[in-house]
Amino acid sequence: MSISRRTFVQALGLTLLTPFAVRTLASNTSPVYADFLSGATPEGLTVDQQGQVFDLSVASGDPSETGVILWTHINPASYVQGQSLFVQVASDDAFNQVIFSAEVLAENISAERDYTINMDIEGHLSAGNRYYYRFIYGDVISRTGRCFTLANGELDNIKMAVVTCQDYTTGFYNAYNHIANEDIQFVIHLGDFIYEYAKYEGFESQVVHPMNLPSGEKVAMDLADYRYIYQAYRKDPNLQRAMENHTFIITWDDHETADNAYWDYDRDTLGVPHHPYTTDDRFGNNPENLRQLRRDAQKAWIEYVPARVQVNEDASHAFEYLSLYRSFKFGDLLDLYMTDSRTYRTKEPCKDGSAWQNFWCTDYENKSQTMLGHEQRDWLINGLTTSNAKWKVWGNQTLLAQLAGTVAGIELVYANYDAWDGYQWEREKIMSAVKDNNVSNFVVLTGDLHTSITSYLKVDYGNVNNWDYSNLVGVELMTPAISSPNLQDTVNQNIDVGSVFKAMLNGGVQVNNPHIKDFNSAIHGYALLEFNKNELFWTVYNIDKKTDNPDTTKKVYKKFHYEPVDMWLTEQS
């Protein structure tokens, strides 16, 4: 039996990407619908355990004190024109205490949004609580999701997972099965939720999830390709379980568009140095193709990621169409600032000359080099320097600390100009603002490098003294990749050379960069981060990604403890 929309009466202003017309469920209705309102499952409805209708399951994201984004997708094969979608939110998993119910009108479910639903239920929940939700479409009920709102007022403790870099073609999502079982509320995702590759370049022989993009190309060329990739990733049962159980806070990095993406300000278009639109003579490096590629990447991200972001459908420019940097307040304990380091960034420096010219290049020092753009940079600095929270946390994409070959603290060569070493003036400006304004308890969370790193943050990395508190700013914690190839994979093509290689690599990095406490690019997995009033705990887990075994052993790689009072990172046994 289907639920008729004639039983729904009161208009409600919810938003789904852009405002949708939805209606709350009426309480003065027939006994069958009264049962539905109270949480009982009306006769004839079945739960979609196999994902035939809700083929990508459900998810939640971007919590506030009184709401959250709820997400789902209707299988196009199960789409019925003129049929509405319904949602229930309850305080219990049996749905005996329904808090909120609503209808998404049929005209808002269509191919235009690729049958995705992003519903913002802001203002309908209470702070610091856990809720359960489900969708109903025709005679079918989705699997139940669990979501959380942000606390307000005093908060003593919070624990969350931190993840990044989940190429699906070269690895299995065993880590997400373990994340699904963690006793946490939130997952912070630092980018590279998808990779634009049909096969990860350089690892074609190790593909475990092959993809055939609609365009027939090796990388995403248009909206259809991006949608195809998101659907492939979101079909993974381990990722689905993690997104069903926890509320995600997600930003993006380059691979949601293309490798090493930036903005070409000279031509006012997307810059993607390795993409066919740039390199292939068939496309002639046409700026219109590149602008459309950015728009397609943005649209697909909005459709498939549960996030409360600013979207202007009437805007033609990428900067005005989507703004996704945003902040979250976890009571009085923590303020989190999630930035976007790809939309506004300038071109990576020191790449256009010969090897000899690039060795002597110092363009990374130029004031014109920006990772964030001035508006976002000012927003971040203002947030960090005016925050009253105990902890100030920056969700950042690429390595902030220096990673270089050095002699006595003098940098000879930088490992990666696509990271903050290529944007040093802006990095120093942000770090100086934090130091000059006495911002305490500053923590940066980072992804991108497919490596586990813990590091001290400094204003001046030429000062190798880790005990000089006048130069220390805070700590940077980088989580390893969920599945994307790391340095050991790259060097050894997945042949484990053992502890000697790892020790040499770690030791060499630390000798050249004494601010780095630990470096390991031979593991995959995720990290758990726990804050209380006076300290944090950072635990990195090593999870095998090479075999399809969700129950593979969860190994603790290392645990770190940090007390801002003495600004000292210590490794725990």
N, C-alpha and C positions, 0 to 999 in steps of 0.2 A: 504494500500500500504506500502511496506517495503522500507527502504532506502538501496540502493545497495552500497557495499564497492568499486565498481569500480569508484565511483565519488570522492574518497578520495585519495590524492596523496602524500602529503609531510610528511616525517618521522619526528617523534617528540619523544624526550627522556623523557617521563613521567615514574614514577615508581608506581607500585601497589604491595606493599609488597616487591617483588623483581622486577627487570625491566620487564615491559610489552612492547610489540610492539604496539604503538598507532599511529594514524595519524591525523593531523589537517584536517579540512574540506576545500576542494578547493572552491575558490570563482568563478572560471570560469566553472560553471556547468550549468545544465539545469534549466529552470525557477522554477521548483518545488523545487529543492535543493537550489536555490538562495533564495526562500522564507524561506526555513528552516534556512539558514544562517542568514537571517535578523530577525528571531524570529517568523515568521508566522508558524502556524501549518499546515503542508501539509494535503491535503484532505485524509480522511480515517483513520487518527491517532486519538486515543482516550486517555483521561487521566485516569489513573488507580486509581480512587478514592477508590475502594474497596480492593485494594492490591492483586489482583489476579496474577499479574506478579511480581510486586515489592512488595512482600508480607511483607517485614519488612520496607518498605518505604525507606527514604534516611536520611543521616546524614553527618555532617562535624565535623572535629576535627583538633587539633594541628595547629593553625594559625601561619603564619609567616608574614613578611611585604609584601611579593609578592605572597603568595600562601596559600593553605589550603589542607587538606586531604578531599576528597569527597568519600562517602561510599554508597553502596547499595547492595542488594541481589536479585538474580533471583530465583523465586519459581521453584524448580526442575520440577514441573509438567508443567511449561511453557517454560522450556529450549528447545531450538532448536539447535541441533548440526550444527555447521558451521555458525551460525548467530552472527553478531557482536553487540556490545553495543555502543551507542553514548551518549555524554554528551554535554550540553550547559551551559555556564555561561554568565549571563547578568547583566547589571547595573540596570535593572528594572524588576518588576515581570511580566510584559507583554511580556518580551523577545523581545522588539523592538530594544534594543541596546545590541546585543550579543558581548561579549568581547572575548570569547574563545569557540571553539568547537573542539571535538576530537572523535576518534573512538578507542574503545578497541577491538582488534582483537578477533575473535571467539575462537581461540585456548587458550586464556587466561581466558576463562569462563568455569569452569569444576568442577566436583566433588572433584578434588584434593584440591581446595580452598573452598569447600562446596558452590560454586556458589556465593561467596562474592567478592566484588570489593572494594579495597582500592586504590584510585587514588590520587597521589600527583601532584598538578598542580603548584608547586613551580616555580616562575619566570614569571608567566603569569598574575598576578593581581597587583594592586597598594596598597600602604600602607594606613591603616586607613579607609578603605571603606567597604561598605555593598554590597554584591552581591547575585544574585539569580541563582539557578542551577536546572537542571532536566536531567534525563536520558531517552533514547529512546531505546526500544528493540522491534524489529519487528514493529508492528502497534500500540504499546502502549507507552505512555509517563508517567513517574512517577509523583507523586505529586511534587510540587515545594518546594525546600529547600532554606533556607536563610543562608548565611555564612558571616564571617567577617575576615578581615585581621588585623594584628597588626599595630598600629600607629608607626611612627618614629618621631624623633625630640621632640618638646615640646608638652606635653599633660597635661591638667589641671585637668581632672576628668575621672574616669572610675568606672563602676558599674557592678557587676557580681553576679551570684548565686553560692552558695557552697552547695554541696550535698554529701551524703554517705549512705551506708548500706541500700540496697533496696531488702530485701528478698521478693520474689513475692508470695511465698506460703501462707504467714500469713498476707498479707495486700494488699490494693488497692493503686494504684499510683495516688491518687487524687492530691498530691502535684505537680506532674509533669504537670498536667493541668494548675495549677496556674503559674508554672515556664514558661510554654509555652507563657503565656500572659504577662510576665514581660517585661518591657522596658530595656532590657539588651542586651549585645552582646555575652557574654561568660558564660559558666557554668564550674566550677571546680568540678570534681568528685574525691573524695579522697579514693575510693576503695570499695570493696565488691559490685561491679556492678552486680554480680550474687552470689548465694549461691549454693554450691555443693550438697545440700540436695534435695531429692525428697520431703521430708517433714521436716520442721524445727524441730530439735530434742527438745523434751519437749513441743512442741506446736502442736502435731499431731491432736488434737481434734479441732483446730482452723484454719485448712487449708482452704483457700478460692480458691486457684489455685492448685489443686493436680497435681502431675507430676508422670509419669511412665517412668522411665529411660530405655533406650534400653537394658542396662545390666540386668535390673530386680533388681538391688541392691538399697540400701537406699541412697547411695551417689555416685557421679560420679566416675567411674572406668576407663574410657578411653575417647578417642577423641569423639566417637559417643555420649557419655553421655554429655560431655561439650557442644558440638554443639547443642544438643537437648535443654539444659537449656538456652543457649543464644537465640535460636530461640523463646522459650516460652516467655522470658522476652521482647525481641524486638518486639513481636507481640502486646504488650500492646499499645492501641491507645494514651494514655496520654504520655507515654514515647516517642512514635513516634513523637507526636506534639512538644514536647520540643526539640527533636534532630533535627527536621526539622527547627525550628525557631532560634536556637542558635548554636554556635560553641562550642563544648565540649573539655575540656582538662582533660584527665583521667589518673589516675594511678591505681594500683591494691593493694589489701591487701591479707589476707589469703584465703578468701572463693572462690576466683577465682580458687584456687587449692583445699585446704582443711583446716579445722579448725586448727588454730595455726601452720601453716606451717613454716618451717625453713629449713636450710641446715645442714645436718649431715656431718660435715667435717671428722669425724673419718672413716665413710664408704663411703664418697664422693657420697652421694645420698640425695634425698629429705627426710626430716623428717616430718611426719604427725602423731602425737601421738594418734589421735582418729580415724584414717582411717582403714578400714578393711585390707588393705595391711600390716598394722603394727600390728593390734590386732587380726585378724582372723587366726586361725590355717590353714585354707584352703590355705593361701597364704604364710605363713612361713616368713613373714617380709623380703621378697626377695628384695635386693637393686635394681635389674634390673626392677622389677615392679614399684618401686618408682621413678626411673629415667624416666621411660616411662610416668608415671603419670604427672611428671613435664613437660615433653616435650609436652604431649597432652594438658595440661592446657595452656602452652605458645602459642601453635599453634592456639587453639580456640580463645584465647584473641586477637591475631594478626588478625585473620579473622574477628572477630565481633566488634572490637573497632576501630574507626577511629583515628589512631595515627601515627605520624612520628617517628618510632623507628628504632633502628639498628638491623637487622636480618641477620644472617649468616646461610643459609640453609645447608651449608656443615659441620657445627660444630656439634659435638656429645655431648659436655658438655653444661649443662644448662646455665652456666655463659657466654659462648661464642655464644650461639645460639641467645639469645635475650638480648638487653640492652635497658631498657625503662626509665631510669632517664634522664631528659632533662630540659632545661630552656626556658623561654619565656620573651621577652623584650617588655614592653608596653610603647614605647617612653621613655622619660626621667623620667616618673612618677614611674614606678614599674618594678622590676625584679622578676620573679616567678621561683622558683626551685621546680620541682616535683620529689620526690624521690621514690625509690623502697625499702621498708623495709622488704621484704620477701625473695627475691632471695638469698641474701648473709648473712642473719642473722644467728647467732648461736642459739643453743637450749635455750629455756626459762629456767632460773635457778630455783633452789630450788623446784623441783618437783619430784625428784627421791627417796627421803627418806621418813621416817615416818612423821606424822604430827609434832611430837616433834622435829625431826631432821630438818625438813623444817623451823620450827619456828626460830631455831638458825642459819640457813643457811645465809651466807653472800656472796655467789657466785656472786650476782648481782653487787658487787664492782670490780670484776676481770677485768683486762685489756683485757683479751681474749674475753670477752663478746662484741659482735658487732651486731648492728642492720643494719648497712649500708654496712659493708665491708670497708676496708681502702681506696680503690680507689674512691668509691662513697663518702665516708666521706671527703676525701681531696678535691674532686670536689666541694662538697657543701660548705666547709669552704672557699675555694679559691673564689668561686662565691660570697658568702656573703661579704667577707672582701675586695673584689676589686670592687664591684658594685658601679657605680656612680649614680644609680637611687635614687629618693627620698625615695621610699619604697623598702625594701627587704623582700620578702614573701616566706615562705617555705611551700609547699604542702606536709604535713606529715600525716602518717596514724594513729598511735596510740598515746595516751596521752603522751605529753612531760613533763608536769608539774608533780610534785609529788602528789600522792594520797595515803595517809597513815593514820593509826591510830597513834597518837602522844601524847606525854606529854611534855609540855614546849618546843616544837620544836624537841624533840627527837623521832625518828621514832621507833615504836614498831613492826608494821606489815604493809606490803604494800598490796594494794588491788589487784594489777594485775601485775605480773611479765612478762606478755606478752607485756606490754607497756614499756615505757622508764625507769620505776623504776627497771626493770630487767637488764638494760644496763647503769648503772649510770656513769661508767668511761667515756664512749663514750659521754653521754649527757653532762657531765661537760666539756669535751674537746671542744665540739662544742660551748657551752655557753661561756666558757672562751675565745675562739677565737673571738667570737662576741664582748664580753666586752673589751678584750685587744686591739682590733683593732678599737675601738670606732665606731662600726657599729650602726648607728642610724636608727630609724624607722623600727625596726625589728618586723615582725608579723609571727606567725605560725598558719596555718590552719590545723585542725585535724578532723578526723572522728572516726570510729571504735566502740566507746563505746555506741552508740545509746542514747546519752545524750547531752543536751545543756550545755556547760561549757564556761565561760570566766575566764581567769586566768592571773596573772602576771607570768612572767618567771624569774627565778633567777639562779645564779651560785650556791649558797648555800641555800638549803631549810631549813637548821637548823637555819638560821637567819630569824626569823618570822616578822621582821620589813619591812613592805611594803613601807616605806619612805626612806629606805637606798638605794639611787640611785647608790652607788658603787656596789651593789649586783644585781640590776635590769637589765634585758637584753631586755625585750620587752613584748609582750602579746601573749597569745594563745587563739584562738577562735575555739571552737568545735561546729559543726553543728549537730543537732539531726538527727536520722535515718529517711530516707524516709518512711520505713515501717517495718524494722526489730524490733523484740521484745525488749523493753527497760526494765529497772529495775522494774518499776511498773507492767509491763506485767508479768515479771518473778515471782515476789513475789505474785501477786494477780490474776494471770491467767486472765488478762483483766477485773477484777472487780475494778472499780474506788473507791478508799478509800478516795478520797477527799483531801482538802487543808491541813488538819492536817498532814497527812503522808508526803506530799510533803514538807511542812515547816520543819518538823523534819529531813527529809533526807537532805535537803539543808543546814539547820543549823548545823547538825552534821558534814557534810563534811567540812564546812567552819571553824568550831571550831578547827578541826584537821589539816586543811590545810588553814591557813589564807591568803595565796596568791591567793586562788580561790575566785573570786568575785561573781560568781553565778553558781549554779549547779541544773539542773532539768532533771531527768530521767523518766518523766511521760508524755512527749509530743513526737509527730512525726512531721516531716516537713522539712524545709530547711531554709537557711539564705541568706540574701542579704548583700553584702559587697560593700561599696562605698568609694573610695579614692579620696582625692584632695591633693593639695600641702601641707597642714598643718594638716590635720585631717582625721580620718576614721569614718565611721558609720557602725555598725553591727546590723542588724535587724533580729531577729529570729521569724519565723512563725510557728504556731501550726496548723497542718492540719490533720483532721480525716482520719485515714487509715482503719477504721473498716467497713465502708459501701461503696458500689460501687456508689459513687456520685462525679463525677469530679468537680461539681460546689459547693461542700460543702464550708462553710464559711472559709475564710482565716483570722485567728486570729493572731494578733501581740502578741507574748509572751513577748518579751522585746526588747528594743532598747538600744544600748550602743554607747557611743562617746569616742574617744581616741585621745588625742593630745600628740604626742611624746615629745613636749617641756617640759611638766611636768610629762610625763610618767604616766598619771592618767586615769583610766577607770571610766567613769561616766554613770549611768543609766539615760535614758531620759524618761520623762512621755509620 
